[in-house]
């Protein structure tokens, strides 16, 4: 066999497993065109979560990173050397690396840890997205229960008839203006919710969507236990980040040591085989190991910070939910009382022309309590979801890595 043939074989064998490059002419116009092809419709919470897992751009980014991380395997080298003066071909490998030991084994361990970290980051992203969707559904359910009282009285007519003082007429007009503003606020809140919903499931802004109401008991509050807190996906990601940093430190330590490549020195003119070895001596590699050790220490501190932040969030979520429940109960009682007062005043005004001032006062109180009820109801809806999410809800049945 000629030297050219042997060299050609050494060059072509590694190329058989190479990935070919393909172009992807992506630009904003292409992306916008793809997004416009998606369609809305009616979505239950489960359907919305599945659609988000499939179309949400951030989740698709995390999924692609997870697939890429899972494909990483540290390559090993086959070193070939041809000397024309004596027509000799040396082919050498690192036997330690071939056994997946030493620096290459550590590199593959690091790649495995990074792949696990990427998968857990995807799970955490899905958890956060599902929690954001749950908040939209819960706030939407709270909005559906809100209404603005009707204040269909003509203050000008009462004032012209001498049955309303200018102050009482202005008070009623102010209440009517508040009622109109409250209806606009409710409509805009719904529109903002739907806009956030479209963004989370990857739909264009103009696509019509409808949220199928959830059962009032659909949101299950986890128990406030350390076990639930420590099972949060973001803590799992931080722990995986530490494991990746630890594997990177081990790799940097092993890369400080010499490596040996051995193999036959093949005479192409028929002489006996000879042994060949190349010793690689890294010089000044300690700096990388020191840096990797400090990065591991940083990852450990970050894990501690995430644990403390999770505990803080859970504590605040418990307190916020208790306060929101009390505030919502008080606001509901106040609105019920003011609405009853308004209804009585309106009935009285039909038979007593001098009752307009009581109507104006009751209308002002009713609108004040209606606005307070709306704020309290929406805050309670958000507090319920955020408290559940703080303890790791939605659980794996919702955030399972389907389609990853």
N, C-alpha and C positions, 0 to 999 in steps of 0.2 A: 504494500500500500504506500502510495506516495505521501510526502509531507503535506501536500496541498489537500489531498483527500482526507487525511486525519484532521487537519485544521478545519476543513469545511464541516466535518462531522461534529466537531466540538462547538462550532458556531451555530449550527442549525438545530441541534438537540434542545438547547434552552429556548430557542425561538418557538418551538412547537406549542408551548403553553402560554405564549404572550397574548395579551388582549389587544385587539386592533382598535385604532382610534376612529370614532365616528363624529361627524360634525353635528352641532345642535344650534341652528341659527335662531336663538331666542332673543326677543326684544320686547319692550313694553306693549307694542301693538299685538304681537303674537299672544302674549299673556292675556291681554284684555279680550282678545277674540275668543280664547279658550274659556275664560270665565263667563262670557256672555252666552255660551252654549248651555250653561247649567240652568236648571228649572227649579222653581220653588214648589209650593203646595202646602198641604196640611202635615204637620209634624207632631207626633207624640215626643215625649222627652227621649225615649229610647231611640226613636228614629233620628232625632236631631243629633244625638251622641254618635250614632253610627255614621251619619252623613259628615259630621265634623271629623271623625277619624279618617274618613276617606278623602275629604276635600280641603280641610283646614291647612293653609299654607305652612304655618309653623309646625304643625304635627307632621306634615309630609317632609319637611326639612329634617326633623328629628328622626323620622323613619329612614330616610336616605342615609343619614349619618350612622345610624345603627347598622344598616345593611353593609355600609362601607367598612365600618369598624370590624364587623364579623368576618370580612373577607381577608383581613390582614394576616399574613403569615410571613415571618422573617425569612428572607431568602438565604440560601447558602451558596457559596462560591465554588466553582470548578475552575481552577487556574491551569491554563495550558501555556506552555512556552516552547517555541521552536528555535533551535540554533542552527543557522545555515552553515557554519564553519565545519561542524561535524555531523550535520543532518540528524540531530537528536530532537525528540519531542518529549517534554516532561508534562505529565498530567497529574495535578495534585488536588487533594481535598483536605478539609479539616475534619478529622474523625470525631472529635468532640462535638462539633457543630452538627455533623450528620446524625448523631445520636440525640440531638435536641438537648444538649447539655451546655454548660458554660454560658458565654455571653449570648449565644443564639437562643438557647433554652430560656434564659431570662427575658430576652426580647419577645419571645413568643408568649411568655407568661404575662408580660406587660400588655401585649396586644390583646390577649384574652381578657385581662382586667378592663382594658379600655372598651372592648366590645360589650362587656357586661354593664359598664357604666353608661354606654350609649343606649342600651336597651332600657335601663332603669330611667334614664333621662326622658326617653319616649313615654314610658309609663307615667312619669311625673307630669309631663306635658298633657297627657290625656286626662289625668286626674284634675289638673287645673282647668282644662277646657270644659270637662264635664261639670265641675263646680260652677264655672261661669254660666253655663247653660242652665243649670239648676236655679241659679239666682234669677235669671231672666224669667223662667217659668213661674217661680214663686212670687216674684213681683207682679207678673202678669195676672196671676190668680188673685192677688190682693187688689189690683186695679179694677178687676171685674166686679168686685164687691162694693166699689165706691160710687157714689152718686152725688149730684149737686142739687140742693133744694130749689124748687121753682118759686120765683119771686115775681110773678106776673101781675104786678100792680102798677097803675099809672100814677106816679107821684105828682105829675103836672096836673092831672084831672082833680086829684084830691086837693091840691093847693089852690087851684082856681075856684073850687067850690067852697073854699074856706074851711075845709076839714083837716088840713095839715099845715102846721107851721113850717116856715122856710127851713128851720133846723131839722125837723123830722123828715121833710121831703128830701133834703140833701143826704140825710142818714140812709134813707131807703135807696136813693140813687147810688150811693157808695156801696151798699150791700149788693145791689144788682150788678154793679161793675165788678165787684169781687167774684160774684157767681159766674159771670162771663169769663173772667180771667182764670177761674178755677177749672172751668170746662176746657179752656185752651191748654192749661197746664196738664190736665189728664190726657188730652189728645196727644200733646207733644211728648209726654212721658211714654205713652204707648209707641209712638213713632220712634223714639230713641231706643226703646227696647228692641223693636223689630230691626232697626239698623244694626244694633249690636249683635242680634241673632244672626242676621245675614253674614256679618263679618266672621263670626265664629264658625259657621258651617260653609263658608266659601262661596256665597252667592253674590251676584251683582246687586247693587243698591236698589234698583228699580223692580226687582223680581218680587211678585206678591207672595207672601207667606202667611200662614195661620198657625198659631200654636194651639194644639189640642189640650184643653185644660186637664191638669193632673188631679188625681184624687187627693183630698185634703190630708190624708194620712200617708202620702207617698214618701214624704221626707222623714227618714228615721234618724233620730238623734242618737249617735253612739254614746256609750257610757264614758264618763270622764275618767279613764284609767291610763296609767303609764303605758300599758301594753298597746292601747289604741294610739297613743301619741307617738310611741316609738315605731309604729308600723306605717307612719306617713311616708308617701313616696319621695318627698324631698329629702327626708333623712336617709332613705336608702340610696339616693343619688350621692349625697355627701359622703356616705360611708364607702360607696364604690369609688369615688374620686380619691379617697385616701388609699384604698387598695391599689389603684392605678399608680399613685405616686410612690407607694412602697415598692411596687414591682419595678418602677423606673429607677429607684435608688439601687435596688439589687442589681439591675442590669448595668448601671454605671460603675458599681463596685467591680463586677466581673470583667468589665471592659478595660480595667486597669492592668489586668494580668496578660502575660504573653499568650500567643496562640501559635499552634504548629500545624503546618500543612505538609502532608506527605503524599508520596505517590511514586510511580515508576518513571524512570527516565528511559524512554523507548528509542533504541537505535533503529533508524529507518533503513539501514543498509544491512541488517541481518545480524548485528552483534548481540551479545547477551544483554538482558535487561539490567538496569542499574537503579539504585535507590536515589530518591531526590527528596529534599526537605527544605522548607522555608519557615524560619522562625520570625514571627512578628512581635516586636517589642514596643508597646505604646509608651510614649514619653510625655509627661505632663498631663495625664488623664485624670489626676486626682481632683482637679478643679471641677470637672463635670460631676464627679461623685459628691463633692461637697455641696454643689448647687442642687443636685437631686435630693440630698438629705434635707436641705432647707426647704425644698418644695414639699417634701413629705411632711415636714413640721408645719408648713403653712396649711396643707390639706387637713392635718389633724386639728389645727386651730379653727379652720372653717367648719369642720364637722361639729366641733363644740359650739360654735356660733349658731349653726343651724338648729342644734338641739335646744339651745337657750331661746332662740327666736320662736321655735315651735311651741315651747312651754309658755312663753309670753303671749303668743297669739291665742292659745287655748284659754289662758286665764282671762284675757280681755274679752274673748268671745263669750265665755260664760257670763261675765259681768254685763256685757252689752246686751245679751239676750234677756237676762233678768230685768234690766232696766227697760228694754224695748217692750217686753210683755206688760210691765206695770204701766208704762206710758200709753201703750195702745189701749189697755183696759180703761184707763182714766179718760183718754180721748173719746173712746166709744161711748162711755157713760155721759160725758159732757155733750157730745153731739146728739145723743138720744134725748137728753133733757131739753136742749135748745130747740130741736125739731118739734118736740111736743109743745113747747111754749109757742113756737111760731104757728103751729097748726091751730092752737087755741086762740091766738090773737087774730088769725085770719077769719076764723068762724065768728069771733066777736065783732070783727069789723063789718061783717055783713048786716048785722042788726044794730050796731051802734056806730054812728058816724064819727064819734069822738075817740074811737079806738085806734086811729091811725098811728099815733105816737107809739103805742104799745107794739103795733106791727113793725114799725121801723126799728125799734129797739130789739125786738125778737129776731128780725131779719139780720141785723148786724151781728148778734150773738150766734145765730145759726151759721153764718158764713165763717165767722172766726173759728167756731168749733169744727166745721167741715174741713177747713184748711189744716187745722191741727190733726184731725183724724187722718187725713190723707198722708201727711208727713209721718205720723206715728205708724200707720199701717204699712207703708213702704219700708220704713226703717225696721219694723218687726220682721217683714219678709226677708230682708237682706240679712238681719241678725240671725235668723233661724238657719239659713243656708251657711253663713260664714262660721257659725258655731259647729255645725256638722262637718264642714270641710276641715276645720281646725283639728278635728279628731280623726281625720283620714277618710271621711265619706266623700264621694261615692266609693264603695268598696270594690273589690276585684271583679265582681259580676258586671259592673258598669264600665270599669276602666281596663278590662282585660285586653291583652295585646292582640286583638283580633285583626287580622289582615296586616300584621307587621311584616 
